[in-house]
Amino acid sequence: MRIKGTVVITLKSGEKALILLTESKAEQFKLYQHLATDAYQFKNELSEEEPEIKYISSGFKTDENEIIWDDNYIAVPNWYDKN
């Protein structure tokens, strides 16, 4: 899986989500599965370096330059809960 870009969105709740963009819908699905089941170190580092990011997900850009992402967001642990 290769990350082609990122975008930060603000959810209706006001919380921020980081969307990791891949090359295709198939790659997006693979990345989402990885983020949901593994990626412990990535989520921990993200919580320490970007504490305002509360959720992550994966997405991709269509040929029309539209960003599509999975809106079943994965929670990022709070940095202060880990200590």
C-alpha positions, 0 to 999 in steps of 0.5 A, spaced: 500 500 500 502 506 498 499 513 501 499 518 495 496 524 500 493 526 506 487 530 508 484 533 514 477 534 515 473 536 521 467 532 523 460 535 525 462 534 532 468 539 531 473 533 532 478 532 526 480 526 522 486 524 518 484 521 511 490 517 508 489 517 500 491 511 496 491 510 489 485 506 488 479 503 492 482 496 492 488 499 496 483 504 500 480 497 503 486 494 504 489 500 508 483 501 512 483 494 514 490 495 516 489 501 520 483 498 524 487 491 526 494 493 526 498 500 525 498 500 533 505 504 533 502 509 527 496 511 531 500 512 538 505 516 534 500 520 531 496 521 538 503 524 540 505 528 534 498 531 532 493 530 538 488 534 535 487 528 530 482 524 534 480 519 528 483 516 522 480 513 515 482 511 508 480 514 502 482 515 494 481 520 489 477 519 483 479 520 476 474 527 477 479 529 483 473 527 488 476 524 494 472 518 497 473 515 504 470 510 509 466 514 514 467 509 519 472 512 523 478 509 527 479 512 533 486 514 535 488 513 542 489 520 546 496 521 548 495 522 555 491 515 556 497 511 554 501 514 560 
